[in-house]
Amino acid sequence: MQDPGSGGLLPDIAARLKKFSPRLAPDRHQRRRSAVVMLLRESPVDGIEVLMIERAQRAGDPWSGHMGFPGGRVDPGDAHSFAAALRECVEEIGLDLARHGRFLGRLSDLATHLRSGNSAMLVTPFVFAVTDHPPLAPNYEVADCVWVPLAFLADNRFRQSMPWQYDGIEVALPCYYYSQRRIWGLSLGMLDEMLQVIGLAEFAPVVPGRP
């Protein structure tokens, strides 16, 4: 089996993530926690791609239908957020990262935009390299899996804005549309930080995007 992250640009990305010092919330151990995995692969056509999932439409789910990453809440049985990320990856997309992935690093803690109620929590993203065709088996929580080229996200020509109501005031938030799917919010914040950390534009040419 191909060793994930052993060739091409992925070793450079791993080196940059290793040097990165993520921002950790000082009260992280007293807050509700969640963890996600950002899976990277190297495509011969589009360069480095990240796996995003389209969440299934479910009543009562504040992220129903949104684009995001495999992951979920840290359960009492999880030793830590990293263990929760591994468990959720198996549950949501059927991928065992102990067998099919290589850990590259982690990003900063992010707070959900929902500040109250059961959905308010801190989210920790963990970055892994996988082979170009990892075995995926999405469960009922996932409507689809989409590989998005990082070069598309790094090209500001494709960055758009969307209206959002916040405390009764309409504000403009950044977003992307890829394959007719909207990428925004917390997921876009994670992607923006990763692109900044790995310095994609410094060693990978921007390829034409496919809105």
Backbone hydrogen bonds in HBPLUS format (Angstrom, degrees):
<---DONOR---> <-ACCEPTOR-->    atom                        ^
c    i                          cat <-CA-CA->   ^        H-A-AA   ^      H-
h    n   atom  resd res      DA  || num        DHA   H-A  angle D-A-AA Bond
n    s   type  num  typ     dist DA aas  dist angle  dist       angle   num
A0006-SER N   A0003-ASP O   3.27 MM   3  5.68 141.9  2.42 145.0 138.4     1
A0012-ASP N   A0009-LEU O   3.03 MM   3  5.44 124.5  2.34 109.7 123.4     2
A0013-ILE N   A0009-LEU O   3.15 MM   4  6.50 155.8  2.21 152.3 159.7     3
A0014-ALA N   A0010-LEU O   2.87 MM   4  6.10 160.2  1.90 154.5 159.9     4
A0015-ALA N   A0011-PRO O   3.00 MM   4  6.20 152.5  2.08 142.3 149.0     5
A0016-ARG N   A0012-ASP O   3.11 MM   4  6.39 154.5  2.17 146.6 152.7     6
A0017-LEU N   A0013-ILE O   2.95 MM   4  6.20 160.3  1.99 154.6 160.2     7
A0018-LYS N   A0014-ALA O   2.98 MM   4  6.12 146.9  2.09 143.2 152.1     8
A0019-LYS N   A0015-ALA O   3.33 MM   4  6.59 140.7  2.50 137.2 145.6     9
A0020-PHE N   A0017-LEU O   3.19 MM   3  5.05 141.6  2.34  94.7 105.8    10
A0109-ASP N   A0023-ARG O   2.95 MM  86  6.23 159.3  1.99 172.3 175.4    11
A0028-ARG N   A0025-ALA O   3.07 MM   3  5.06 152.2  2.15 120.7 117.6    12
A0030-GLN N   A0027-ASP O   2.95 MM   3  5.45 157.8  2.00 117.2 124.6    13
A0122-LEU N   A0032-ARG O   2.94 MM  90  6.31 164.4  1.97 156.9 155.4    14
A0074-VAL N   A0033-ARG O   2.97 MM  41  5.54 166.4  1.99 132.6 131.5    15
A0034-SER N   A0122-LEU O   2.77 MM  88  6.01 129.9  2.02 160.4 172.1    16
A0124-THR N   A0034-SER O   2.96 MM  90  6.34 150.9  2.04 135.1 142.1    17
A0035-ALA N   A0072-GLY O   2.95 MM  37  5.69 157.7  2.00 152.6 154.8    18
A0072-GLY N   A0035-ALA O   2.97 MM  37  5.69 142.3  2.12 156.5 160.1    19
A0036-VAL N   A0124-THR O   3.02 MM  88  6.32 156.6  2.08 144.3 147.8    20
A0126-PHE N   A0036-VAL O   2.93 MM  90  6.24 156.6  1.98 149.3 156.2    21
A0037-VAL N   A0070-PRO O   2.87 MM  33  5.72 150.2  1.96 162.4 171.3    22
A0038-MET N   A0126-PHE O   2.78 MM  88  6.06 160.7  1.82 154.9 159.5    23
A0128-PHE N   A0038-MET O   3.01 MM  90  6.20 162.7  2.04 146.1 149.4    24
A0051-LEU N   A0039-LEU O   2.98 MM  12  5.44 151.1  2.07 147.3 156.5    25
A0040-LEU N   A0128-PHE O   2.78 MM  88  6.11 160.6  1.82 156.4 163.2    26
A0130-VAL N   A0040-LEU O   2.84 MM  90  6.04 154.2  1.91 169.1 167.9    27
A0041-ARG N   A0049-GLU O   3.01 MM   8  5.43 152.6  2.09 147.0 154.3    28
A0049-GLU N   A0041-ARG O   2.85 MM   8  5.43 162.8  1.88 157.8 163.0    29
A0043-SER N   A0047-GLY O   2.74 MM   4  4.79 174.0  1.75 133.7 133.9    30
A0047-GLY N   A0043-SER O   3.01 MM   4  4.79 133.6  2.23 133.1 134.2    31
A0150-LEU N   A0048-ILE O   2.91 MM 102  5.92 170.9  1.91 152.6 155.1    32
A0050-VAL N   A0148-VAL O   2.88 MM  98  5.32 160.2  1.92 143.3 145.7    33
A0148-VAL N   A0050-VAL O   2.89 MM  98  5.32 172.5  1.89 150.5 150.8    34
A0052-MET N   A0146-VAL O   2.81 MM  94  5.26 167.7  1.83 155.6 159.9    35
A0146-VAL N   A0052-MET O   2.76 MM  94  5.26 172.1  1.77 166.3 167.7    36
A0053-ILE N   A0068-GLY O   2.85 MM  15  5.38 159.5  1.89 133.4 140.2    37
A0068-GLY N   A0053-ILE O   2.86 MM  15  5.38 158.4  1.91 153.0 160.4    38
A0054-GLU N   A0144-ASP O   2.84 MM  90  5.12 165.7  1.86 146.4 149.8    39
A0143-ALA N   A0054-GLU O   2.71 MM  89  5.41 150.3  1.80 160.8 170.7    40
A0055-ARG N   A0066-HIS O   2.87 MM  11  5.49 172.6  1.88 162.5 160.7    41
A0065-GLY N   A0055-ARG O   3.10 MM  10  4.66 122.7  2.44 101.8 116.0    42
A0056-ALA N   A0141-GLU O   2.87 MM  85  5.19 175.9  1.87 129.0 129.6    43
A0061-ASP N   A0058-ARG O   3.24 MM   3  5.69 162.4  2.27 132.7 133.4    44
A0064-SER N   A0061-ASP O   3.04 MM   3  5.12 158.8  2.09 117.5 116.5    45
A0066-HIS N   A0063-TRP O   3.02 MM   3  5.35 164.9  2.04 129.6 132.3    46
A0078-ASP N   A0075-ASP O   2.97 MM   3  5.37 162.3  2.00 116.2 122.1    47
A0084-ALA N   A0080-HIS O   3.12 MM   4  6.48 150.6  2.21 145.5 154.3    48
A0085-ALA N   A0081-SER O   2.95 MM   4  6.21 151.8  2.03 146.3 153.2    49
A0086-LEU N   A0082-PHE O   3.10 MM   4  6.43 158.3  2.15 149.9 154.7    50
A0087-ARG N   A0083-ALA O   2.98 MM   4  6.19 162.4  2.02 148.8 153.8    51
A0088-GLU N   A0084-ALA O   2.87 MM   4  6.01 168.8  1.88 154.4 157.5    52
A0089-CYS N   A0085-ALA O   3.04 MM   4  6.13 147.8  2.14 142.0 150.4    53
A0090-VAL N   A0086-LEU O   3.24 MM   4  6.56 154.1  2.31 145.8 151.3    54
A0091-GLU N   A0087-ARG O   2.97 MM   4  6.27 164.4  2.00 153.3 158.1    55
A0092-GLU N   A0088-GLU O   2.81 MM   4  5.83 167.9  1.82 152.2 155.2    56
A0093-ILE N   A0089-CYS O   3.10 MM   4  5.76 158.1  2.15 135.7 142.6    57
A0095-LEU N   A0089-CYS O   3.43 MM   6  5.83 163.2  2.46 123.7 119.9    58
A0094-GLY N   A0090-VAL O   2.89 MM   4  4.22 129.3  2.15 116.8 122.5    59
A0139-ASN N   A0092-GLU O   2.85 MM  47  5.26 148.8  1.94 144.1 143.3    60
A0137-ALA N   A0093-ILE O   2.62 MM  44  4.90 175.0  1.63 131.5 132.8    61
A0099-ARG N   A0096-ASP O   3.10 MM   3  5.65 147.9  2.20 110.9 119.2    62
A0100-HIS N   A0096-ASP O   2.90 MM   4  6.04 159.9  1.94 150.4 157.1    63
A0101-GLY N   A0097-LEU O   3.05 MM   4  4.37 132.8  2.28 119.8 117.8    64
A0102-ARG N   A0129-ALA O   2.89 MM  27  5.12 141.9  2.04 143.9 152.8    65
A0129-ALA N   A0102-ARG O   2.81 MM  27  5.12 159.1  1.85 146.3 152.2    66
A0104-LEU N   A0127-VAL O   2.83 MM  23  5.49 170.8  1.84 150.7 150.4    67
A0127-VAL N   A0105-GLY O   2.74 MM  22  5.35 173.1  1.75 165.3 166.0    68
A0107-LEU N   A0125-PRO O   3.00 MM  18  5.48 163.9  2.03 152.3 154.9    69
A0110-LEU N   A0123-VAL O   2.93 MM  13  5.17 156.4  1.99 143.9 151.7    70
A0123-VAL N   A0110-LEU O   2.65 MM  13  5.17 162.7  1.68 155.9 162.2    71
A0112-THR N   A0121-MET O   3.01 MM   9  5.81 163.0  2.04 170.4 176.0    72
A0120-ALA N   A0117-GLY O   3.45 MM   3  5.97 161.8  2.49 113.1 117.3    73
A0142-VAL N   A0139-ASN O   3.12 MM   3  5.75 165.8  2.14 120.5 124.9    74
A0152-PHE N   A0149-PRO O   3.14 MM   3  5.39 133.3  2.36 101.5 112.8    75
A0154-ALA N   A0150-LEU O   2.84 MM   4  6.07 136.8  2.03 145.4 158.6    76
A0155-ASP N   A0152-PHE O   3.30 MM   3  5.42 155.7  2.37 100.8 107.9    77
A0158-PHE N   A0155-ASP O   3.08 MM   3  6.08 169.2  2.09 128.9 131.3    78
A0159-ARG N   A0156-ASN O   3.14 MM   3  4.99 159.4  2.19 100.2 106.6    79
A0160-GLN N   A0175-CYS O   2.79 MM  15  5.22 174.1  1.79 165.8 164.3    80
A0175-CYS N   A0160-GLN O   2.90 MM  15  5.22 146.8  2.02 133.2 131.9    81
A0162-MET N   A0173-LEU O   2.76 MM  11  5.25 145.5  1.88 145.6 157.5    82
A0173-LEU N   A0162-MET O   2.80 MM  11  5.25 167.1  1.81 157.4 158.9    83
A0164-TRP N   A0171-VAL O   2.74 MM   7  5.25 139.1  1.91 153.9 164.8    84
A0171-VAL N   A0164-TRP O   2.75 MM   7  5.25 167.3  1.76 153.8 156.5    85
A0166-TYR N   A0169-ILE O   2.72 MM   3  5.13 168.1  1.74 145.8 149.8    86
A0169-ILE N   A0166-TYR O   2.92 MM   3  5.13 159.6  1.96 110.5 117.2    87
A0176-TYR N   A0183-ILE O   2.95 MM   7  5.11 147.7  2.06 141.0 150.9    88
A0183-ILE N   A0176-TYR O   2.80 MM   7  5.11 164.7  1.83 149.1 153.6    89
A0178-TYR N   A0181-ARG O   2.82 MM   3  5.20 156.0  1.88 153.5 152.8    90
A0181-ARG N   A0178-TYR O   2.90 MM   3  5.20 146.7  2.01 108.0 118.5    91
A0188-LEU N   A0184-TRP O   3.39 MM   4  4.79 158.2  2.44 102.7 105.1    92
A0189-GLY N   A0185-GLY O   3.00 MM   4  6.33 150.1  2.09 149.1 158.5    93
A0190-MET N   A0186-LEU O   3.05 MM   4  6.40 151.3  2.13 149.7 156.3    94
A0191-LEU N   A0187-SER O   3.05 MM   4  6.33 158.8  2.09 147.0 152.9    95
A0192-ASP N   A0188-LEU O   2.82 MM   4  5.99 160.6  1.85 151.9 157.1    96
A0193-GLU N   A0189-GLY O   3.13 MM   4  6.33 158.9  2.17 143.6 148.5    97
A0194-MET N   A0190-MET O   3.00 MM   4  6.25 162.5  2.03 149.7 154.8    98
A0195-LEU N   A0191-LEU O   2.89 MM   4  6.09 165.4  1.91 156.2 159.8    99
A0196-GLN N   A0192-ASP O   3.03 MM   4  6.22 152.4  2.11 143.4 150.9   100
A0197-VAL N   A0193-GLU O   2.87 MM   4  6.10 158.8  1.91 153.2 159.1   101
A0198-ILE N   A0194-MET O   2.92 MM   4  6.09 171.3  1.92 160.2 161.4   102
A0199-GLY N   A0195-LEU O   3.06 MM   4  5.85 126.7  2.36 132.7 144.3   103
A0202-GLU N   A0199-GLY O   2.87 MM   3  5.51 151.7  1.95 121.6 130.5   104
A0203-PHE N   A0200-LEU O   3.16 MM   3  5.93 152.0  2.24 120.4 126.2   105
A0204-ALA N   A0200-LEU O   2.93 MM   4  5.69 134.7  2.14 161.8 175.5   106
